Amino acid sequence: MNDLPTEYTLRATALIDSDHPAIRDFVRAHDPGGSDRERAVALYRAVRDEVRYDPYRIDLSEAGMRASTALVQGHGWCVPKAALLAAVCRAAGLHARLGYADVRNHLSTERLRQTMQTDIFIWHGYTDLQHRAVRTLWPAAA
């Protein structure tokens, strides 16, 4: 995978629907201007704080994993929240892409571990924000 930003890390996609009106409105409300880093941090915090992480309502359909769906519903699990962060960043002109990894979540609740029957999150979604040749990872579900 190329670590440099490309035209593809700014485009809208089926899940990263950065051209959706609700995504654009969210960016207008939460993009403070300033440096790319300041803007990315502000957008990350807005997604983190305004869209509740909910690992108990998982919809694996395309619509269920779409960024705008998480925003409109006000909740999402890691994949749609990662898509949402990527979408708001792309809508703001910041390069972003999705990544997936299997991770051990030592901070998960007992209820979640019992529901999943493991503390390993398979196919955990995260957002990779890019600026020039520097890559920074921002966990969407935090």
C-alpha positions in Angstrom: 0.0 0.0 0.0 1.3 3.4 -0.9 1.8 5.6 2.2 1.6 8.9 0.2 -1.8 10.7 -0.2 -3.3 10.2 -3.6 -6.4 11.4 -5.4 -8.2 8.3 -4.2 -7.8 9.4 -0.5 -10.0 12.4 -1.2 -12.8 10.7 -3.2 -16.3 9.8 -2.0 -17.0 6.0 -2.0 -20.0 3.8 -1.1 -19.0 3.7 2.6 -17.0 7.0 2.8 -19.8 9.1 1.3 -18.1 12.4 1.9 -20.4 14.1 -0.7 -23.5 13.4 1.5 -25.2 16.7 2.6 -25.2 15.6 6.3 -21.4 15.0 6.1 -20.9 18.4 4.5 -23.0 20.1 7.2 -21.1 18.3 9.9 -17.8 19.6 8.5 -19.1 23.1 8.3 -20.1 22.9 11.9 -16.9 21.4 13.3 -14.0 22.4 11.0 -12.2 25.2 12.9 -9.8 26.1 10.2 -6.1 26.4 10.9 -3.5 23.8 10.2 -4.4 20.4 8.8 -3.4 18.9 12.1 -5.7 21.2 14.1 -8.6 20.5 11.7 -8.1 16.8 11.8 -8.0 16.7 15.6 -11.1 18.8 15.8 -13.0 16.6 13.3 -11.8 13.5 15.1 -13.0 14.8 18.5 -16.4 15.8 16.9 -16.9 12.3 15.5 -15.7 10.7 18.8 -18.0 12.8 21.0 -21.1 13.3 18.9 -21.6 9.8 17.4 -21.8 7.2 20.1 -19.8 4.1 19.8 -22.3 1.2 19.9 -20.8 -2.3 19.4 -24.2 -4.0 20.1 -26.0 -2.8 17.0 -24.0 -4.0 14.1 -25.4 -3.8 10.6 -23.2 -5.5 8.0 -25.1 -4.2 5.0 -23.5 -1.5 2.8 -26.0 1.1 4.1 -25.4 0.0 7.7 -21.6 0.6 7.4 -22.0 3.9 5.5 -20.5 7.1 7.1 -23.7 9.1 6.7 -25.8 6.3 8.3 -23.7 6.5 11.5 -24.0 10.3 11.5 -27.7 10.4 10.9 -28.4 7.6 13.5 -26.0 9.2 16.0 -24.3 5.9 16.7 -22.1 3.3 15.1 -19.6 0.6 15.7 -15.9 0.9 14.7 -16.3 0.4 11.0 -19.0 3.0 10.3 -17.3 5.4 12.8 -14.0 5.0 10.9 -15.9 5.6 7.7 -17.4 8.7 9.2 -14.1 10.1 10.3 -12.7 9.4 6.8 -15.7 11.0 5.2 -15.6 14.2 7.2 -11.9 14.5 6.6 -12.2 14.0 2.9 -15.1 16.5 2.8 -12.7 18.9 4.5 -10.0 18.3 1.9 -7.9 16.1 4.2 -6.6 12.8 2.9 -8.0 9.8 4.7 -8.5 6.1 4.2 -9.9 3.1 6.1 -7.8 0.3 7.6 -8.8 -2.9 9.2 -7.0 -5.0 11.8 -7.6 -7.7 14.4 -6.9 -6.2 17.8 -7.0 -7.3 21.4 -9.1 -4.8 23.3 -8.1 -4.8 26.9 -10.5 -2.0 27.7 -13.6 -3.7 26.5 -16.4 -4.4 29.0 -17.2 -7.7 30.5 -20.6 -7.6 28.8 -18.9 -7.1 25.4 -16.4 -9.8 26.0 -19.2 -12.2 26.9 -21.2 -11.2 23.9 -18.3 -11.7 21.5 -16.9 -14.6 23.5 -13.4 -13.1 23.1 -11.5 -9.9 23.7 -10.1 -9.9 20.2 -11.9 -7.6 17.8 -11.8 -9.2 14.4 -12.0 -6.7 11.5 -11.6 -3.6 13.7 -12.0 -0.4 11.6 -9.7 2.5 11.9 -9.0 5.7 10.0 -5.6 6.5 8.5 -5.2 10.3 8.1 -2.4 11.4 5.8 -0.5 14.6 5.4 2.3 14.7 2.9 4.5 11.7 3.6 3.6 11.5 7.3 1.0 9.0 8.4 -1.0 9.3 11.6 -3.5 6.7 12.9 -6.6 7.9 14.6 -8.8 5.3 16.3 -12.4 6.1 15.4 -14.1 4.2 18.2 -12.2 5.8 21.1 
